[in-house]
């Protein structure tokens, strides 16, 4: 089980706004915020963090997949992210190569990280 994860970003202000909008449809909110860090999650604790990149040169892509309650929420995540300027990697769809009910959407955040929302449930009848 993963307790929390985080990525470093080049512009904390821009990334805070991106993640605030893109993760809202998933029920995430900013739970802790500092000058160079922000923690997002569903109360009571954050499980996804962003922080100012202060070390290393070059780009280090990360992939983060957030659980969505249903397929409509995956679409809402995708729309919110694209409205904030995210690059579209894969529009919402079923990914049968993963499993029959894997429904996900993938975008790039402002720093080029691969961010996904996924629902593992079938479409309601």
N, C-alpha and C positions, 0 to 999 in steps of 0.2 A: 504494500500500500504506500502511496506517495503522500507525504504530509504537506509539502508545498514545493513550488518550483519558482524560478525566477529567470529573468533575462536582463542583460544590460542593454541600454539604449543610448543613442547619441544625443537626443533632445528629450529630457524628462517632461517638460511642459507639453510638447506636442504628443508624446506617447501617453501621458496621463489622459489627455482629452480623447485620444483614439480609443484607448481601452475602456474608459468610462462609458463611451457611446456603444462600442462594439459588444461589450460584455453585459450591458444592462438587460438585453432580452433574455439572457441566461440566468438572470437573478443576481448577478454579481454587482457589488458596489464597492466603493473605496471604503475600507475599514480602518486603515491606518495610512497616514500621509506625513511625510517629512520632506525637507527641501529637495533632497536628491533621491528619494525612494517613495514608492506607493505600494500598498498591499491591498489586493482585491480579493473578494470572496463572498460567500453567503454567511451571514453571522452564525456563529460568534467569532470566527477567526479567519484571517486571510490565508489563502493557499496559493496565490499567484502574486509574485512581486516583480516590479520593474525598478531598476536603479541606474543611475548615471554610469556610463562606461568610462572608467578612469585608467584602465590598463590595456595593454595589447594593441597591436596594429592590425588593420584589416578587418574583414567581416567574418563573423562566426554565426552562421544561421542556426536557429533553434526551431524545433517543431513543438508546438503546444496544442493539445486537443482538449477542449472543454466539453463536458457532458451537457447535452440539451435534453429537456424533458420530453420534447416531441419534435416532429418534423417542422411544424410551424415555427418553433423557436429557432431551429437551424436557419430557416429562411429569414427570420427577423434579425438574427446575428449577422448573416450575410449582407442584408440590406443596410443595416446600421454601419457596418464596416466599410462597405462600398461608398455610402454617403459621406464617410469621413475620409475618402480618398484612397482606400486600400486597393492595391492591385489584385485583380481576380486571378486566382490560380485555378480553382475548379468551382463552378456554380453548384448549388445544392442538387444532389442526386443520390441514388442508390449506388453503392459500391459492392456488387456481388462477389468480387474477388476477395473481400474481407469476410463478409457473411451476408446472407440473404436480406437482412433487415438493416444493414449498416447504411445510414443516411447521413452524409456529411457535406460540408462546404469548406473550402480552403481559400484564405486570402493572405496577402503579405501585409504586415504591419508597417509603420513608417520607417523602420530600420531594416526591412527585408526578411523578417522572421516569418515562418510558415505557421499561421494560426488557423485552427480548425474548430468548428462546432460539430458535434456528432450525436446522433440519436440511434440507439440500438434496438428500437421498438418498431414493429410494423406500423404501416399507415392504418389508422382506425377505419373500420368498415362503415 
